[in-house]
């Protein structure tokens, strides 16, 4: 009986630690959203604000539907649905969304209910052609509401690209 209680105690502690780890990894609170379009907003987050030329990373994208209606988005690979850009202080623009080498996808729509969010991980690459310096990164994503298409623009994040 003691062995069973000990095993249950160990399992409970391990499950609790796992749950805390999962919450700390996934509980990043977004406080800076892009402008609301028809009650829908887009936000992005990054794991760092400094990236090396030639490196790759992931941008987390979150769409929140605070409208009074169900919206739809295309559901394929995130890189095919979003355009992540890097803009220098002088206005030079780079598209950094990293599409897989060879891929095909179906245009399938997914509904986002009122009050729901959709989270996607978008792969980005900071190519060798990007100069070191200070930049702003942001994303755009389309959605549909009542058979009309709209474009969302995310919040902007200041980042630095280093050699």
mmCIF file of the C-alpha atoms, coordinates in Angstrom:
data_MODEL
# 
_entry.id   MODEL 
# 
loop_
_atom_site.group_PDB 
_atom_site.id 
_atom_site.type_symbol 
_atom_site.label_atom_id 
_atom_site.label_alt_id 
_atom_site.label_comp_id 
_atom_site.label_asym_id 
_atom_site.label_entity_id 
_atom_site.label_seq_id 
_atom_site.pdbx_PDB_ins_code 
_atom_site.Cartn_x 
_atom_site.Cartn_y 
_atom_site.Cartn_z 
_atom_site.occupancy 
_atom_site.B_iso_or_equiv 
_atom_site.pdbx_formal_charge 
_atom_site.auth_seq_id 
_atom_site.auth_comp_id 
_atom_site.auth_asym_id 
_atom_site.auth_atom_id 
_atom_site.pdbx_PDB_model_num 
ATOM 1   C CA . UNK A 1 1   ? 0.000   0.000  0.000   1.00 0.00 ? 1   UNK A CA 1 
ATOM 2   C CA . UNK A 1 2   ? 2.889   2.369  0.833   1.00 0.00 ? 2   UNK A CA 1 
ATOM 3   C CA . UNK A 1 3   ? 4.366   1.705  -2.627  1.00 0.00 ? 3   UNK A CA 1 
ATOM 4   C CA . UNK A 1 4   ? 1.094   2.655  -4.316  1.00 0.00 ? 4   UNK A CA 1 
ATOM 5   C CA . UNK A 1 5   ? 0.787   5.867  -2.262  1.00 0.00 ? 5   UNK A CA 1 
ATOM 6   C CA . UNK A 1 6   ? 4.435   6.720  -3.009  1.00 0.00 ? 6   UNK A CA 1 
ATOM 7   C CA . UNK A 1 7   ? 3.930   6.092  -6.742  1.00 0.00 ? 7   UNK A CA 1 
ATOM 8   C CA . UNK A 1 8   ? 0.764   8.200  -6.745  1.00 0.00 ? 8   UNK A CA 1 
ATOM 9   C CA . UNK A 1 9   ? 2.607   11.002 -4.912  1.00 0.00 ? 9   UNK A CA 1 
ATOM 10  C CA . UNK A 1 10  ? 5.497   10.895 -7.401  1.00 0.00 ? 10  UNK A CA 1 
ATOM 11  C CA . UNK A 1 11  ? 3.101   10.865 -10.357 1.00 0.00 ? 11  UNK A CA 1 
ATOM 12  C CA . UNK A 1 12  ? 1.121   13.802 -8.894  1.00 0.00 ? 12  UNK A CA 1 
ATOM 13  C CA . UNK A 1 13  ? 4.279   15.873 -8.348  1.00 0.00 ? 13  UNK A CA 1 
ATOM 14  C CA . UNK A 1 14  ? 5.588   15.002 -11.840 1.00 0.00 ? 14  UNK A CA 1 
ATOM 15  C CA . UNK A 1 15  ? 2.248   15.874 -13.443 1.00 0.00 ? 15  UNK A CA 1 
ATOM 16  C CA . UNK A 1 16  ? 2.166   19.156 -11.542 1.00 0.00 ? 16  UNK A CA 1 
ATOM 17  C CA . UNK A 1 17  ? 5.683   20.066 -12.669 1.00 0.00 ? 17  UNK A CA 1 
ATOM 18  C CA . UNK A 1 18  ? 4.819   19.151 -16.261 1.00 0.00 ? 18  UNK A CA 1 
ATOM 19  C CA . UNK A 1 19  ? 1.704   21.278 -16.108 1.00 0.00 ? 19  UNK A CA 1 
ATOM 20  C CA . UNK A 1 20  ? 3.642   24.249 -14.673 1.00 0.00 ? 20  UNK A CA 1 
ATOM 21  C CA . UNK A 1 21  ? 6.266   23.902 -17.399 1.00 0.00 ? 21  UNK A CA 1 
ATOM 22  C CA . UNK A 1 22  ? 3.591   23.774 -20.087 1.00 0.00 ? 22  UNK A CA 1 
ATOM 23  C CA . UNK A 1 23  ? 1.862   26.830 -18.650 1.00 0.00 ? 23  UNK A CA 1 
ATOM 24  C CA . UNK A 1 24  ? 5.073   28.841 -18.422 1.00 0.00 ? 24  UNK A CA 1 
ATOM 25  C CA . UNK A 1 25  ? 5.989   28.000 -22.016 1.00 0.00 ? 25  UNK A CA 1 
ATOM 26  C CA . UNK A 1 26  ? 2.536   28.692 -23.490 1.00 0.00 ? 26  UNK A CA 1 
ATOM 27  C CA . UNK A 1 27  ? 1.272   31.473 -21.239 1.00 0.00 ? 27  UNK A CA 1 
ATOM 28  C CA . UNK A 1 28  ? 2.987   34.368 -22.967 1.00 0.00 ? 28  UNK A CA 1 
ATOM 29  C CA . UNK A 1 29  ? 0.476   37.191 -22.592 1.00 0.00 ? 29  UNK A CA 1 
ATOM 30  C CA . UNK A 1 30  ? -0.004  39.415 -25.605 1.00 0.00 ? 30  UNK A CA 1 
ATOM 31  C CA . UNK A 1 31  ? -0.429  43.037 -24.642 1.00 0.00 ? 31  UNK A CA 1 
ATOM 32  C CA . UNK A 1 32  ? 0.247   44.673 -28.014 1.00 0.00 ? 32  UNK A CA 1 
ATOM 33  C CA . UNK A 1 33  ? -2.204  43.854 -30.807 1.00 0.00 ? 33  UNK A CA 1 
ATOM 34  C CA . UNK A 1 34  ? -2.508  45.181 -34.333 1.00 0.00 ? 34  UNK A CA 1 
ATOM 35  C CA . UNK A 1 35  ? -5.393  47.461 -35.218 1.00 0.00 ? 35  UNK A CA 1 
ATOM 36  C CA . UNK A 1 36  ? -8.873  45.950 -34.956 1.00 0.00 ? 36  UNK A CA 1 
ATOM 37  C CA . UNK A 1 37  ? -10.572 45.246 -38.286 1.00 0.00 ? 37  UNK A CA 1 
ATOM 38  C CA . UNK A 1 38  ? -14.275 44.377 -37.949 1.00 0.00 ? 38  UNK A CA 1 
ATOM 39  C CA . UNK A 1 39  ? -13.559 43.250 -34.355 1.00 0.00 ? 39  UNK A CA 1 
ATOM 40  C CA . UNK A 1 40  ? -10.685 40.935 -35.359 1.00 0.00 ? 40  UNK A CA 1 
ATOM 41  C CA . UNK A 1 41  ? -7.030  41.480 -34.396 1.00 0.00 ? 41  UNK A CA 1 
ATOM 42  C CA . UNK A 1 42  ? -3.635  39.969 -35.167 1.00 0.00 ? 42  UNK A CA 1 
ATOM 43  C CA . UNK A 1 43  ? -0.596  39.901 -32.891 1.00 0.00 ? 43  UNK A CA 1 
ATOM 44  C CA . UNK A 1 44  ? 2.864   38.424 -33.239 1.00 0.00 ? 44  UNK A CA 1 
ATOM 45  C CA . UNK A 1 45  ? 5.520   37.506 -30.713 1.00 0.00 ? 45  UNK A CA 1 
ATOM 46  C CA . UNK A 1 46  ? 9.144   36.472 -31.108 1.00 0.00 ? 46  UNK A CA 1 
ATOM 47  C CA . UNK A 1 47  ? 11.439  34.513 -28.830 1.00 0.00 ? 47  UNK A CA 1 
ATOM 48  C CA . UNK A 1 48  ? 14.183  37.122 -29.180 1.00 0.00 ? 48  UNK A CA 1 
ATOM 49  C CA . UNK A 1 49  ? 14.704  40.664 -30.400 1.00 0.00 ? 49  UNK A CA 1 
ATOM 50  C CA . UNK A 1 50  ? 18.164  39.912 -31.805 1.00 0.00 ? 50  UNK A CA 1 
ATOM 51  C CA . UNK A 1 51  ? 18.740  37.667 -34.825 1.00 0.00 ? 51  UNK A CA 1 
ATOM 52  C CA . UNK A 1 52  ? 21.838  36.764 -36.803 1.00 0.00 ? 52  UNK A CA 1 
ATOM 53  C CA . UNK A 1 53  ? 22.074  37.287 -40.575 1.00 0.00 ? 53  UNK A CA 1 
ATOM 54  C CA . UNK A 1 54  ? 21.449  33.908 -42.212 1.00 0.00 ? 54  UNK A CA 1 
ATOM 55  C CA . UNK A 1 55  ? 19.533  32.510 -39.237 1.00 0.00 ? 55  UNK A CA 1 
ATOM 56  C CA . UNK A 1 56  ? 16.000  31.142 -39.031 1.00 0.00 ? 56  UNK A CA 1 
ATOM 57  C CA . UNK A 1 57  ? 13.408  31.536 -36.309 1.00 0.00 ? 57  UNK A CA 1 
ATOM 58  C CA . UNK A 1 58  ? 9.693   31.252 -35.605 1.00 0.00 ? 58  UNK A CA 1 
ATOM 59  C CA . UNK A 1 59  ? 7.184   34.062 -35.212 1.00 0.00 ? 59  UNK A CA 1 
ATOM 60  C CA . UNK A 1 60  ? 4.079   33.168 -33.212 1.00 0.00 ? 60  UNK A CA 1 
ATOM 61  C CA . UNK A 1 61  ? 0.920   34.609 -34.745 1.00 0.00 ? 61  UNK A CA 1 
ATOM 62  C CA . UNK A 1 62  ? -2.396  34.945 -32.904 1.00 0.00 ? 62  UNK A CA 1 
ATOM 63  C CA . UNK A 1 63  ? -5.718  35.955 -34.455 1.00 0.00 ? 63  UNK A CA 1 
ATOM 64  C CA . UNK A 1 64  ? -8.453  36.854 -31.987 1.00 0.00 ? 64  UNK A CA 1 
ATOM 65  C CA . UNK A 1 65  ? -12.087 37.096 -33.013 1.00 0.00 ? 65  UNK A CA 1 
ATOM 66  C CA . UNK A 1 66  ? -13.851 39.670 -30.848 1.00 0.00 ? 66  UNK A CA 1 
ATOM 67  C CA . UNK A 1 67  ? -16.437 40.382 -33.520 1.00 0.00 ? 67  UNK A CA 1 
ATOM 68  C CA . UNK A 1 68  ? -20.082 39.415 -33.245 1.00 0.00 ? 68  UNK A CA 1 
ATOM 69  C CA . UNK A 1 69  ? -19.778 36.846 -36.057 1.00 0.00 ? 69  UNK A CA 1 
ATOM 70  C CA . UNK A 1 70  ? -17.837 33.740 -37.034 1.00 0.00 ? 70  UNK A CA 1 
ATOM 71  C CA . UNK A 1 71  ? -14.886 34.537 -39.292 1.00 0.00 ? 71  UNK A CA 1 
ATOM 72  C CA . UNK A 1 72  ? -12.983 32.257 -41.643 1.00 0.00 ? 72  UNK A CA 1 
ATOM 73  C CA . UNK A 1 73  ? -9.319  32.021 -42.579 1.00 0.00 ? 73  UNK A CA 1 
ATOM 74  C CA . UNK A 1 74  ? -7.497  29.864 -45.069 1.00 0.00 ? 74  UNK A CA 1 
ATOM 75  C CA . UNK A 1 75  ? -6.074  26.822 -43.339 1.00 0.00 ? 75  UNK A CA 1 
ATOM 76  C CA . UNK A 1 76  ? -2.889  25.588 -44.971 1.00 0.00 ? 76  UNK A CA 1 
ATOM 77  C CA . UNK A 1 77  ? 0.662   25.851 -43.784 1.00 0.00 ? 77  UNK A CA 1 
ATOM 78  C CA . UNK A 1 78  ? 1.080   29.124 -41.831 1.00 0.00 ? 78  UNK A CA 1 
ATOM 79  C CA . UNK A 1 79  ? 3.822   30.376 -44.155 1.00 0.00 ? 79  UNK A CA 1 
ATOM 80  C CA . UNK A 1 80  ? 1.405   30.302 -47.106 1.00 0.00 ? 80  UNK A CA 1 
ATOM 81  C CA . UNK A 1 81  ? -1.190  32.355 -45.217 1.00 0.00 ? 81  UNK A CA 1 
ATOM 82  C CA . UNK A 1 82  ? 0.945   35.097 -43.685 1.00 0.00 ? 82  UNK A CA 1 
ATOM 83  C CA . UNK A 1 83  ? 3.442   37.615 -44.963 1.00 0.00 ? 83  UNK A CA 1 
ATOM 84  C CA . UNK A 1 84  ? 6.065   38.500 -42.357 1.00 0.00 ? 84  UNK A CA 1 
ATOM 85  C CA . UNK A 1 85  ? 8.136   41.547 -43.231 1.00 0.00 ? 85  UNK A CA 1 
ATOM 86  C CA . UNK A 1 86  ? 11.231  43.196 -41.865 1.00 0.00 ? 86  UNK A CA 1 
ATOM 87  C CA . UNK A 1 87  ? 11.534  46.955 -42.421 1.00 0.00 ? 87  UNK A CA 1 
ATOM 88  C CA . UNK A 1 88  ? 14.697  48.971 -41.740 1.00 0.00 ? 88  UNK A CA 1 
ATOM 89  C CA . UNK A 1 89  ? 14.689  52.423 -40.184 1.00 0.00 ? 89  UNK A CA 1 
ATOM 90  C CA . UNK A 1 90  ? 15.373  53.780 -43.699 1.00 0.00 ? 90  UNK A CA 1 
ATOM 91  C CA . UNK A 1 91  ? 12.320  51.978 -45.149 1.00 0.00 ? 91  UNK A CA 1 
ATOM 92  C CA . UNK A 1 92  ? 14.052  49.028 -46.837 1.00 0.00 ? 92  UNK A CA 1 
ATOM 93  C CA . UNK A 1 93  ? 11.625  46.076 -46.853 1.00 0.00 ? 93  UNK A CA 1 
ATOM 94  C CA . UNK A 1 94  ? 12.420  42.350 -46.714 1.00 0.00 ? 94  UNK A CA 1 
ATOM 95  C CA . UNK A 1 95  ? 9.884   39.516 -46.883 1.00 0.00 ? 95  UNK A CA 1 
ATOM 96  C CA . UNK A 1 96  ? 11.191  36.941 -44.396 1.00 0.00 ? 96  UNK A CA 1 
ATOM 97  C CA . UNK A 1 97  ? 8.452   34.290 -44.427 1.00 0.00 ? 97  UNK A CA 1 
ATOM 98  C CA . UNK A 1 98  ? 10.221  30.979 -45.084 1.00 0.00 ? 98  UNK A CA 1 
ATOM 99  C CA . UNK A 1 99  ? 8.219   28.774 -47.430 1.00 0.00 ? 99  UNK A CA 1 
ATOM 100 C CA . UNK A 1 100 ? 9.120   25.087 -47.622 1.00 0.00 ? 100 UNK A CA 1 
ATOM 101 C CA . UNK A 1 101 ? 11.134  24.141 -50.719 1.00 0.00 ? 101 UNK A CA 1 
ATOM 102 C CA . UNK A 1 102 ? 8.466   22.222 -52.602 1.00 0.00 ? 102 UNK A CA 1 
ATOM 103 C CA . UNK A 1 103 ? 4.946   22.119 -51.311 1.00 0.00 ? 103 UNK A CA 1 
ATOM 104 C CA . UNK A 1 104 ? 1.408   22.088 -52.492 1.00 0.00 ? 104 UNK A CA 1 
ATOM 105 C CA . UNK A 1 105 ? -1.672  22.933 -50.499 1.00 0.00 ? 105 UNK A CA 1 
ATOM 106 C CA . UNK A 1 106 ? -5.422  23.011 -50.777 1.00 0.00 ? 106 UNK A CA 1 
ATOM 107 C CA . UNK A 1 107 ? -7.329  26.177 -50.122 1.00 0.00 ? 107 UNK A CA 1 
ATOM 108 C CA . UNK A 1 108 ? -9.505  25.100 -47.244 1.00 0.00 ? 108 UNK A CA 1 
ATOM 109 C CA . UNK A 1 109 ? -11.305 27.495 -44.927 1.00 0.00 ? 109 UNK A CA 1 
ATOM 110 C CA . UNK A 1 110 ? -11.378 27.217 -41.163 1.00 0.00 ? 110 UNK A CA 1 
ATOM 111 C CA . UNK A 1 111 ? -13.944 28.935 -38.937 1.00 0.00 ? 111 UNK A CA 1 
ATOM 112 C CA . UNK A 1 112 ? -12.857 30.931 -35.895 1.00 0.00 ? 112 UNK A CA 1 
ATOM 113 C CA . UNK A 1 113 ? -15.793 31.280 -33.524 1.00 0.00 ? 113 UNK A CA 1 
ATOM 114 C CA . UNK A 1 114 ? -16.701 34.457 -31.665 1.00 0.00 ? 114 UNK A CA 1 
ATOM 115 C CA . UNK A 1 115 ? -14.332 34.843 -28.703 1.00 0.00 ? 115 UNK A CA 1 
ATOM 116 C CA . UNK A 1 116 ? -11.823 32.277 -30.024 1.00 0.00 ? 116 UNK A CA 1 
ATOM 117 C CA . UNK A 1 117 ? -8.181  32.644 -30.973 1.00 0.00 ? 117 UNK A CA 1 
ATOM 118 C CA . UNK A 1 118 ? -6.066  30.854 -33.537 1.00 0.00 ? 118 UNK A CA 1 
ATOM 119 C CA . UNK A 1 119 ? -2.350  30.457 -32.900 1.00 0.00 ? 119 UNK A CA 1 
ATOM 120 C CA . UNK A 1 120 ? 0.168   29.606 -35.628 1.00 0.00 ? 120 UNK A CA 1 
ATOM 121 C CA . UNK A 1 121 ? 3.936   29.266 -35.760 1.00 0.00 ? 121 UNK A CA 1 
ATOM 122 C CA . UNK A 1 122 ? 5.379   30.933 -38.856 1.00 0.00 ? 122 UNK A CA 1 
ATOM 123 C CA . UNK A 1 123 ? 8.906   30.050 -39.944 1.00 0.00 ? 123 UNK A CA 1 
ATOM 124 C CA . UNK A 1 124 ? 11.025  33.036 -40.940 1.00 0.00 ? 124 UNK A CA 1 
ATOM 125 C CA . UNK A 1 125 ? 14.549  33.351 -42.338 1.00 0.00 ? 125 UNK A CA 1 
ATOM 126 C CA . UNK A 1 126 ? 16.882  36.330 -42.109 1.00 0.00 ? 126 UNK A CA 1 
ATOM 127 C CA . UNK A 1 127 ? 18.783  35.837 -45.376 1.00 0.00 ? 127 UNK A CA 1 
ATOM 128 C CA . UNK A 1 128 ? 22.355  36.724 -46.205 1.00 0.00 ? 128 UNK A CA 1 
ATOM 129 C CA . UNK A 1 129 ? 21.071  39.721 -48.207 1.00 0.00 ? 129 UNK A CA 1 
ATOM 130 C CA . UNK A 1 130 ? 19.796  41.453 -45.052 1.00 0.00 ? 130 UNK A CA 1 
ATOM 131 C CA . UNK A 1 131 ? 22.163  44.056 -43.664 1.00 0.00 ? 131 UNK A CA 1 
ATOM 132 C CA . UNK A 1 132 ? 22.922  44.282 -39.954 1.00 0.00 ? 132 UNK A CA 1 
ATOM 133 C CA . UNK A 1 133 ? 20.893  46.975 -38.194 1.00 0.00 ? 133 UNK A CA 1 
ATOM 134 C CA . UNK A 1 134 ? 17.669  47.886 -36.456 1.00 0.00 ? 134 UNK A CA 1 
ATOM 135 C CA . UNK A 1 135 ? 14.361  46.767 -37.964 1.00 0.00 ? 135 UNK A CA 1 
ATOM 136 C CA . UNK A 1 136 ? 10.655  46.421 -37.331 1.00 0.00 ? 136 UNK A CA 1 
ATOM 137 C CA . UNK A 1 137 ? 9.028   43.047 -37.898 1.00 0.00 ? 137 UNK A CA 1 
ATOM 138 C CA . UNK A 1 138 ? 5.291   42.634 -38.527 1.00 0.00 ? 138 UNK A CA 1 
ATOM 139 C CA . UNK A 1 139 ? 2.861   40.291 -40.271 1.00 0.00 ? 139 UNK A CA 1 
ATOM 140 C CA . UNK A 1 140 ? -0.257  40.528 -42.381 1.00 0.00 ? 140 UNK A CA 1 
ATOM 141 C CA . UNK A 1 141 ? -2.999  37.905 -42.662 1.00 0.00 ? 141 UNK A CA 1 
ATOM 142 C CA . UNK A 1 142 ? -6.351  37.825 -44.460 1.00 0.00 ? 142 UNK A CA 1 
ATOM 143 C CA . UNK A 1 143 ? -9.714  36.727 -43.057 1.00 0.00 ? 143 UNK A CA 1 
ATOM 144 C CA . UNK A 1 144 ? -13.294 36.650 -44.323 1.00 0.00 ? 144 UNK A CA 1 
ATOM 145 C CA . UNK A 1 145 ? -16.454 37.902 -42.660 1.00 0.00 ? 145 UNK A CA 1 
ATOM 146 C CA . UNK A 1 146 ? -19.889 37.811 -44.308 1.00 0.00 ? 146 UNK A CA 1 
ATOM 147 C CA . UNK A 1 147 ? -18.358 36.890 -47.684 1.00 0.00 ? 147 UNK A CA 1 
ATOM 148 C CA . UNK A 1 148 ? -16.015 39.912 -47.625 1.00 0.00 ? 148 UNK A CA 1 
ATOM 149 C CA . UNK A 1 149 ? -12.231 39.657 -47.359 1.00 0.00 ? 149 UNK A CA 1 
ATOM 150 C CA . UNK A 1 150 ? -10.239 41.815 -44.940 1.00 0.00 ? 150 UNK A CA 1 
ATOM 151 C CA . UNK A 1 151 ? -6.534  42.201 -44.226 1.00 0.00 ? 151 UNK A CA 1 
ATOM 152 C CA . UNK A 1 152 ? -5.145  42.253 -40.704 1.00 0.00 ? 152 UNK A CA 1 
ATOM 153 C CA . UNK A 1 153 ? -1.865  43.899 -39.815 1.00 0.00 ? 153 UNK A CA 1 
ATOM 154 C CA . UNK A 1 154 ? -0.096  42.794 -36.643 1.00 0.00 ? 154 UNK A CA 1 
ATOM 155 C CA . UNK A 1 155 ? 1.624   44.794 -33.996 1.00 0.00 ? 155 UNK A CA 1 
ATOM 156 C CA . UNK A 1 156 ? 5.210   45.855 -34.758 1.00 0.00 ? 156 UNK A CA 1 
ATOM 157 C CA . UNK A 1 157 ? 8.208   44.504 -32.883 1.00 0.00 ? 157 UNK A CA 1 
ATOM 158 C CA . UNK A 1 158 ? 11.600  46.215 -32.860 1.00 0.00 ? 158 UNK A CA 1 
ATOM 159 C CA . UNK A 1 159 ? 14.413  43.760 -33.638 1.00 0.00 ? 159 UNK A CA 1 
ATOM 160 C CA . UNK A 1 160 ? 18.121  43.945 -34.347 1.00 0.00 ? 160 UNK A CA 1 
ATOM 161 C CA . UNK A 1 161 ? 19.899  41.931 -37.018 1.00 0.00 ? 161 UNK A CA 1 
ATOM 162 C CA . UNK A 1 162 ? 23.590  41.242 -36.346 1.00 0.00 ? 162 UNK A CA 1 
ATOM 163 C CA . UNK A 1 163 ? 26.361  39.743 -38.507 1.00 0.00 ? 163 UNK A CA 1 
# 
